Amino acid sequence: MDVELRFTDREITPWGGMSLMKCMLDRMGFDAALAGCGLPLPQSNRGYSPLQLIKQFMLGVWCGANRFEHGEVTRHDCVLQRLFGWKKMANFKAIMRLLRKFDQPMNDVVFGRLYRLAFLELED
């Protein structure tokens, strides 16, 4: 079998399959669903959008992260950054700060709304 090796100036990623996950999120209206769930807002004007932090956390998990620090691998992947349309990706500490804001009342509000939306989709 002949294999041709070539070089390219284009950026590549080992996680090219994440484009399918992004399409799935877009198709199901994930951003709009999350935006209407009452997520905690950043305390700083330099803070990242909670939508980005949650999607970035999910992206890390989908790519095999089983610790917050493992998300740093995907954080430095410029192809994934461009695919999801983020100017800059947050480090794992920003994601941890967001998740610390979730107490039981916040969980009840956010996940109650998400479950309602999910079950409404099933009815259609």
N, C-alpha and C positions, 0 to 999 in steps of 0.2 A: 504494500500500500504506500503510495506516495503522499507525503504530507508537505504542504507548502507553508513555510514560516514567513510571516511578514510583520513589519512594524507599522504602527499607526500613531498618528498624533491625537486621535480621539481618546477621550477618557472612557475607561471601562470599569465595571464593577463586578465582583463575584456574586452580587445580589440582584441580578437583572430581573429575576422573577418578581421582585417587589413592585414592578410596574403593573403587574396583574392585580396585586393587592390594592394599589392606589386606584386602579380603575374600578375595583369592587367598591371601595369606600366612596368614590365619586358617584358611582351609579346609585348607591343606596342613600345618598344625601347625608352622609355621616357628619360633615362639617355643620350643616344646618341643624341637624338633630342635637349635636353637642352644644352648639351655640345657644340653643333654647333651653338648656338644662340647668342653668344657674350655676355654672362653674365658678369657683373662686377666682377673682381677678388678681393680677400681680400688684404688689404694693409699690413698685417703682415704675417710673415712666420708661425705664430701660428694660423692664421685665419682658419676658417672652409671653406670647399669647398662650393661654391654657390649651387652646385647640392644638397648637403646634406641640406643646409639651406632651400631651396625651398621645398624639399620633407618633411622635418621636419615640416615646416609651414603647408603644405597640410595635413600631418598626424594629426596635432593638430586640424585642421578644421574638418577633417573627424571624429574625436573623440569628437566633440562637442564644441571645443573652439570658443568663439565669442569675445574674447579679447586676445591680445598677451600674457598676463600673464597666461591665462588658458592653454597655451602650456606647462607650467611647469609640469602639471600632467603627460603628456605623456613623457616628458623629463626624468623623474625618473623611467620609466618602462623599466627594463633591458631586458624583453622579446622582446619588440618592438625594442630596440637598437640592439639586436642580430639579429632579423629578418631582419632588413634593413642593417646590416653589418657595423654599425658605431662603432668606437672605443669609442667615447664619443659623447654625444649629447649636442648641443649648448643651451644656455639659450635664452630667448625671446629677449634680447637686441641685440644679434648677428644677429638675423633675422631682427629686426628693422633697424639695421645699413645697412644690405644688401638692404632692400627695399627703404631706403632713397636715395640710389644711382640711383634709377630709376627716370630720368627726362623724358620729352617728347621725345627728340631724342633717348634716350636709349630704351624707350618703343617702338618706331617705329621700331628700329632695331630688338630687341628681339622678339616682338610679330609678326612682319612681317614675320620673319623666321619661327616661330612656326605655324602661320596660313598657310604658304606655305606648310610646312610638313604635316599638318593635311589635307589640301585639296588634296595633292598628294596621301595620303592614301585612301581618299574617291574614287579617280579615279580607284584604283587598284581593 
